[in-house]
Amino acid sequence: MINIRNVAELKRTLEVGQNWECTAFYPDGTFKFSLGIRPLASKSTVQFGFMTDRGTVSYCDYPKASEFQPIENGFRVVKSDFITLEYKHRN
């Protein structure tokens, strides 16, 4: 089980090849869609990327500290007026 408490710890924890499940929610918390389980394909100091079903890499910027929420075995990226993305480690 992975316990990530902040963005700095997130950067240290992510490793290429790990599987993560990404789920999106509306601002009110209702389910929007699931991207399924995807392997981490790329990691740098400013962004990380997941392999897509089409074989390309989809990049994400690391969240700001104010947007980061730790959860059991993962983390959430919360944007107040946009969707919330939830990432859970699945290895």
C-alpha positions in Angstrom: 0.0 0.0 0.0 1.2 3.5 -0.9 0.8 6.4 1.6 1.4 9.7 -0.1 1.0 12.8 2.2 2.1 15.7 0.0 3.3 16.6 -3.6 7.0 16.1 -2.7 6.3 12.6 -1.5 4.2 12.0 -4.7 7.2 12.9 -6.9 9.4 10.5 -4.9 6.9 7.7 -5.0 5.9 7.6 -8.7 7.9 5.0 -10.6 7.7 4.2 -14.3 5.8 0.9 -14.8 3.5 1.3 -11.8 -0.2 0.8 -12.6 -2.6 3.6 -11.5 -6.4 3.8 -11.8 -7.8 7.2 -12.7 -11.4 8.2 -12.0 -13.0 11.6 -12.7 -15.7 13.2 -10.6 -17.8 16.3 -11.1 -17.3 19.2 -8.6 -20.3 18.0 -6.5 -18.6 14.6 -6.1 -20.8 12.5 -8.5 -19.0 10.0 -10.8 -18.1 11.3 -14.3 -16.0 8.6 -15.9 -13.2 6.2 -15.4 -10.0 6.1 -17.5 -9.3 2.6 -16.2 -5.9 1.2 -15.0 -2.9 2.6 -16.9 0.8 2.2 -16.5 3.0 5.2 -15.6 5.0 5.7 -18.8 7.0 8.9 -18.0 8.1 10.9 -15.1 10.0 14.3 -14.9 10.4 17.1 -12.4 7.3 19.0 -13.7 5.0 16.3 -15.1 4.1 12.6 -15.3 2.5 10.6 -18.1 0.3 7.6 -18.4 0.2 5.2 -21.4 -3.1 5.5 -23.3 -5.1 2.7 -24.9 -3.8 4.0 -28.3 -0.2 3.6 -27.3 0.5 7.3 -26.8 1.5 9.0 -23.5 -1.0 11.4 -21.8 0.8 13.9 -19.6 -0.3 15.5 -16.4 1.3 18.4 -14.5 2.0 17.8 -10.8 -0.8 19.4 -8.7 -0.2 22.5 -6.7 -0.2 21.8 -2.9 -3.6 23.5 -2.6 -5.1 21.1 -5.2 -3.6 17.9 -3.7 -5.5 15.6 -1.3 -4.1 12.4 0.0 -6.4 9.3 0.1 -5.8 5.7 1.0 -3.4 4.1 -1.6 -3.4 7.3 -3.8 -4.3 10.9 -4.2 -6.8 13.4 -5.6 -6.3 16.5 -7.7 -9.1 18.9 -6.8 -10.0 21.9 -9.0 -12.8 23.8 -7.4 -14.6 24.7 -10.6 -13.5 21.7 -12.7 -13.4 17.9 -12.3 -11.7 16.1 -9.5 -9.2 13.4 -10.6 -8.6 10.5 -8.3 -5.5 8.3 -8.7 -5.2 4.9 -6.9 -2.2 2.7 -7.1 -3.0 -0.8 -8.5 0.0 -3.1 -8.6 
